[in-house]
Amino acid sequence: DTNILVYSFSIGDPRRELAIELTSVSGYRIYDSLMLAAALEANCTVFYTEDLHHGHKLGDLTIRNPFPAAPLISSPKPAPPHPPQSSPPAPSPAPGAARPPAMP
């Protein structure tokens, strides 16, 4: 179920003047401010939108994002540290040369 609210604003309409004031004070675009002015006039307490600042209050009206950023389901785990590199094998002794005793 979706409710759509459509307003038209004439030049001398106080909602238009409020929208212009909201634009200059909040930095919102005029189209967003026109919708906020209509919500304020209708005495709404919550204004749902993805486009404005979540939690911002304008009088009794609070802006809410219906789709807040969800936390990551799981964070990638860092790769385990590489095992220490063993030293390269010693070169083979020349044929007939004495070999050192083997390590246990």
VMD Tcl script that draws the C-alpha trace (Angstrom):
set ca {
  {0.00 0.00 0.00}
  {1.50 3.32 -1.03}
  {0.22 6.76 -0.17}
  {1.10 9.55 -2.54}
  {0.64 13.17 -1.56}
  {0.53 15.72 -4.37}
  {0.53 19.44 -3.69}
  {0.58 22.37 -6.02}
  {2.02 25.65 -4.83}
  {1.16 29.08 -6.14}
  {3.44 32.10 -5.97}
  {1.97 33.59 -2.77}
  {1.43 30.24 -1.04}
  {2.93 30.23 2.50}
  {4.14 26.62 1.94}
  {6.21 27.87 -0.99}
  {7.72 30.57 1.21}
  {8.45 27.98 3.90}
  {10.07 25.73 1.27}
  {12.32 28.58 0.14}
  {13.30 29.23 3.76}
  {13.99 25.51 4.34}
  {16.19 25.46 1.23}
  {18.27 28.40 2.44}
  {18.55 27.12 6.03}
  {19.03 23.39 5.47}
  {20.66 23.31 2.06}
  {18.03 20.87 0.77}
  {16.94 21.21 -2.86}
  {13.75 23.16 -3.47}
  {11.83 20.02 -4.50}
  {12.71 18.29 -1.21}
  {11.86 21.45 0.70}
  {8.44 21.67 -0.99}
  {7.64 18.15 0.21}
  {8.91 18.97 3.71}
  {6.77 22.13 3.78}
  {3.70 20.06 2.84}
  {4.52 17.52 5.58}
  {4.96 20.32 8.14}
  {1.63 21.87 7.13}
  {-0.06 18.46 7.53}
  {1.45 18.18 11.05}
  {3.37 15.03 10.14}
  {5.90 13.90 12.71}
  {7.96 11.55 10.49}
  {9.12 12.07 6.90}
  {10.51 8.93 5.23}
  {13.11 9.42 2.50}
  {16.44 8.02 1.38}
  {17.58 11.38 0.06}
  {17.80 13.58 3.15}
  {19.72 13.48 6.43}
  {18.46 10.66 8.66}
  {17.49 11.96 12.10}
  {17.37 15.64 11.08}
  {14.55 17.46 12.86}
  {12.53 20.36 11.51}
  {10.29 21.41 14.38}
  {8.22 18.32 15.25}
  {9.07 16.64 11.94}
  {11.84 14.02 11.98}
  {13.45 12.76 8.78}
  {13.93 8.99 8.71}
  {15.64 6.77 6.15}
  {13.52 3.62 5.77}
  {16.60 1.79 4.47}
  {19.44 2.59 6.90}
  {22.85 1.26 6.04}
  {23.02 -2.34 7.22}
  {26.13 -3.50 9.03}
  {28.27 -5.99 7.21}
  {27.04 -9.52 7.75}
  {30.55 -10.71 8.37}
  {33.84 -8.95 8.13}
  {36.47 -10.62 6.05}
  {39.08 -12.22 8.25}
  {42.66 -11.20 7.71}
  {44.85 -13.77 6.02}
  {46.85 -15.85 8.47}
  {50.48 -14.86 8.74}
  {52.80 -16.70 6.43}
  {54.86 -19.39 8.15}
  {58.48 -18.37 8.58}
  {60.50 -18.99 5.47}
  {63.03 -21.74 5.92}
  {66.46 -21.00 4.67}
  {67.24 -22.37 1.24}
  {68.79 -25.81 1.20}
  {72.55 -25.89 1.45}
  {74.34 -26.67 -1.78}
  {75.28 -30.29 -2.25}
  {78.89 -31.01 -1.35}
  {81.22 -31.93 -4.15}
  {81.53 -35.64 -4.84}
  {83.93 -37.26 -2.41}
  {83.81 -34.32 0.05}
  {83.09 -34.98 3.69}
  {79.51 -34.35 4.75}
  {78.63 -32.68 8.06}
  {76.81 -34.89 10.55}
  {73.02 -34.93 10.16}
  {70.94 -32.99 12.68}
  {68.57 -35.10 14.78}
}
mol new
graphics top color blue
foreach p $ca { graphics top sphere $p radius 0.5 }
foreach p [lrange $ca 0 end-1] q [lrange $ca 1 end] { graphics top cylinder $p $q radius 0.2 }
display resetview
